[in-house]
């Protein structure tokens, strides 16, 4: 395994331990029946009852299990053994039928050529991937003909902002992998210093690899808000919608893609 991927797996093992008990994920509300899915993906994916759904980079499974509660036959995949162990335990505790597989999504051999009605990816997934072409090939391989791919993701323009988000501190365009020393999860909670690696992609990069993989683009949307309070420069402008406090409503913070595999 690429050492950068191995380093990221160690980070996500630690974050899985921290995140499940964090306020951001609100385990008590989820266990009481609250969905962890947000309005954007609920609207874009639509009804899932009776459909098979593959959730790539599923973390410890709350979103995967939320789709299962809506009637989907779900499979979640994640790089982190700790996350998958917790996802399986959560499914068992809540008596929700779900399958979870520990794998790098760029080398997903455990499913063979199994195909699904829906492949779903969301929020903070793409920056952990060194090879978007292989990712798109995974998506296409596991979609049924006529099946739909849905992505909801943080907008890459966010990476241009400096730390207080008052100006531009970086390039929009792809460079080398970025390394970070992290001492806490994005959901809060401290841990010993660990190194992680991230990759930057433009929206054009994402669209291009999906087209190369044989999918047909159905929609591309951009949103001037975020659905998570995940950076200190955000402020809530409406319930569940967060904007850059210095540039409210002027910057894209999320984007979504829907694509179809031709019959």
C-alpha positions in Angstrom: 0.0 0.0 0.0 1.1 3.5 -0.8 2.6 4.9 2.5 0.4 8.1 2.1 -2.7 5.9 2.0 -1.5 3.9 4.9 -0.9 7.2 6.8 -4.4 8.3 6.0 -5.8 5.0 7.1 -4.1 5.5 10.5 -5.7 8.9 10.8 -9.1 7.7 9.9 -8.8 4.8 12.4 -8.2 7.4 15.1 -11.0 9.7 13.8 -13.5 6.8 13.8 -12.8 6.3 17.5 -13.3 10.1 18.2 -16.1 10.9 15.8 -18.7 8.4 16.8 -19.0 10.0 20.2 -18.8 13.6 18.9 -21.5 16.2 19.0 -21.3 16.6 15.2 -22.5 13.0 14.6 -25.0 13.1 17.5 -25.1 9.3 18.0 -28.0 9.5 20.5 -30.3 11.2 18.0 -29.3 8.9 15.2 -30.0 5.8 17.4 -33.4 7.3 18.3 -34.2 7.3 14.6 -33.0 10.6 13.2 -31.5 10.5 9.7 -27.9 11.8 9.2 -28.7 12.6 5.5 -29.0 16.3 4.4 -31.6 17.9 2.2 -29.3 18.0 -0.9 -28.7 14.3 -1.2 -32.2 13.4 -0.2 -33.5 15.6 -3.0 -31.0 14.5 -5.6 -30.9 10.7 -4.9 -34.7 10.5 -4.3 -36.6 7.4 -3.3 -34.4 4.4 -2.6 -36.8 1.8 -1.4 -36.1 -1.6 -3.0 -32.9 -0.3 -4.7 -29.3 -1.5 -4.1 -27.0 1.2 -3.0 -23.2 1.2 -2.7 -21.8 3.9 -0.4 -18.1 4.5 -1.0 -16.0 6.0 1.8 -18.8 5.5 4.3 -16.9 6.1 7.5 -18.7 4.4 10.5 -21.9 4.1 8.6 -24.5 6.6 9.7 -25.4 7.8 6.2 -25.3 4.2 4.9 -27.7 3.1 7.6 -29.9 6.2 7.0 -30.3 5.0 3.4 -31.1 1.5 4.7 -33.8 3.0 7.0 -35.4 4.4 3.8 -35.6 0.9 2.3 -32.3 0.6 0.3 -30.3 -2.6 0.3 -27.0 -1.0 1.3 -23.3 -1.8 1.1 -20.7 0.6 2.7 -17.0 0.6 1.9 -14.3 2.4 3.8 -10.5 2.2 4.1 -10.5 2.2 7.9 -10.8 -1.1 9.7 -11.8 0.8 12.8 -14.6 2.6 11.0 -15.9 -0.6 9.4 -15.9 -2.4 12.7 -17.9 0.4 14.3 -20.3 0.5 11.3 -21.0 -3.2 11.7 -21.5 -2.9 15.4 -23.9 0.0 14.9 -25.9 -1.9 12.3 -26.1 -4.9 14.7 -27.1 -2.7 17.6 -29.9 -1.0 15.6 -30.9 -4.3 13.9 -30.5 -2.7 10.4 -29.6 -5.0 7.5 -26.4 -3.7 6.0 -23.1 -5.0 4.6 -19.8 -3.2 5.3 -16.5 -3.9 3.6 -13.1 -2.7 4.6 -11.2 -1.7 1.4 -9.4 1.0 -0.5 -12.0 2.2 -3.0 -9.2 2.3 -5.6 -8.6 -1.4 -5.2 -12.1 -2.7 -4.4 -11.8 -6.4 -5.3 -14.1 -7.8 -2.6 -17.2 -7.0 -4.6 -16.0 -8.6 -7.8 -18.2 -7.4 -10.6 -21.3 -6.9 -8.4 -23.4 -3.9 -9.6 -25.8 -1.6 -7.9 -28.7 0.7 -8.8 -27.0 3.6 -7.0 -23.4 4.5 -6.1 -23.2 7.3 -3.6 -20.3 9.5 -2.4 -20.5 12.5 -0.1 -18.8 15.3 1.9 -15.0 15.2 2.2 -14.3 12.1 0.2 -12.4 13.1 -2.9 -9.4 14.9 -1.2 -8.2 11.5 0.1 -7.9 9.9 -3.3 -4.5 10.1 -5.2 -6.0 8.8 -8.5 -9.4 10.0 -9.7 -9.3 7.9 -12.8 -9.3 4.7 -10.8 -12.0 6.1 -8.5 -14.3 6.8 -11.5 -13.5 3.3 -12.9 -14.7 1.8 -9.5 -17.9 3.9 -9.7 -18.6 2.8 -13.3 -17.7 -0.9 -12.7 -20.2 -1.2 -9.9 -23.1 0.6 -11.5 -25.8 -1.3 -13.2 -26.6 -0.2 -16.8 -29.1 2.6 -16.2 -27.9 3.1 -12.7 -27.2 6.5 -11.1 -24.1 7.9 -9.5 -24.6 10.7 -7.0 -21.8 12.9 -5.5 -22.3 15.7 -3.0 -18.9 17.2 -2.1 -17.2 20.3 -0.7 -16.4 22.7 -3.4 -12.7 22.7 -4.3 -12.7 26.6 -4.4 -12.6 26.4 -0.5 -9.0 25.3 -0.8 -8.1 28.7 -2.3 -9.0 30.6 0.9 -6.4 31.6 3.5 -6.9 30.6 7.1 -9.3 33.4 8.1 -11.0 33.2 4.6 -10.5 36.9 4.0 -8.4 36.4 0.9 -6.8 33.9 -1.5 -4.0 31.8 0.0 -3.7 28.9 -2.5 -4.3 27.8 -6.1 -7.5 26.3 -7.4 -5.5 24.1 -9.7 -4.0 20.7 -9.0 -0.5 20.5 -7.5 1.4 17.9 -5.6 -0.1 16.0 -2.6 -0.4 18.2 0.5 0.8 16.9 3.8 -0.6 18.0 7.1 0.2 17.3 10.8 -3.1 16.9 12.5 -3.8 16.7 16.2 -7.6 16.6 16.2 -10.5 15.4 14.2 -12.7 17.8 12.2 -15.5 16.7 14.6 -13.5 17.8 17.6 -11.4 15.7 20.0 -7.6 15.8 20.4 -5.2 13.0 19.6 -1.4 12.6 19.2 0.2 14.2 16.2 -0.4 12.3 13.0 0.5 13.0 9.3 -2.2 13.0 6.6 -2.1 13.6 2.9 -4.7 15.3 0.7 -5.0 15.8 -3.1 -6.7 18.7 -4.8 -9.0 18.4 -7.8 -11.0 20.9 -9.8 -14.6 20.3 -10.8 -13.4 19.8 -14.3 -11.2 17.0 -13.1 -14.1 15.2 -11.5 -16.5 15.6 -14.5 -13.8 14.5 -16.9 -12.9 11.3 -15.2 -16.6 10.3 -14.9 -17.1 11.0 -18.6 -13.9 9.0 -19.4 -15.3 6.1 -17.4 -18.4 6.0 -19.7 -21.0 7.8 -17.5 -23.4 10.4 -18.8 -23.7 13.7 -16.9 -27.2 14.4 -15.8 -26.7 17.4 -13.5 -24.0 19.6 -12.0 -25.0 22.0 -9.3 -23.1 24.5 -7.0 -24.3 25.8 -3.7 -23.3 29.1 -1.9 -23.5 27.4 1.5 -22.2 24.4 3.4 -24.4 22.0 5.4 -21.7 21.4 8.1 -20.1 23.9 10.5 -16.7 22.5 9.6 -14.5 25.6 9.5 -14.2 28.5 11.9 -14.7 31.0 9.2 -18.3 29.9 8.6 -21.4 31.4 10.1 -25.0 30.1 10.0 -27.1 32.1 7.6 -30.2 29.9 7.7 -31.0 26.7 9.6 -28.5 24.1 8.5 -26.8 26.4 6.0 -23.4 28.0 6.7 -21.6 30.7 4.6 -18.2 32.4 4.7 -18.7 35.2 7.2 -16.5 37.6 5.3 -18.1 36.8 1.9 -21.7 35.5 2.7 -23.4 33.9 -0.2 -20.7 34.9 -2.7 -18.6 31.7 -2.8 -19.5 28.2 -3.8 -19.0 25.8 -0.8 -20.7 22.6 -2.1 -21.3 21.0 -5.5 -23.2 18.0 -6.6 -23.1 15.7 -9.6 -25.6 13.2 -10.9 -24.5 10.8 -13.6 -26.0 7.8 -15.3 -24.5 4.6 -16.7 -25.9 4.1 -20.2 -28.1 1.0 -20.9 
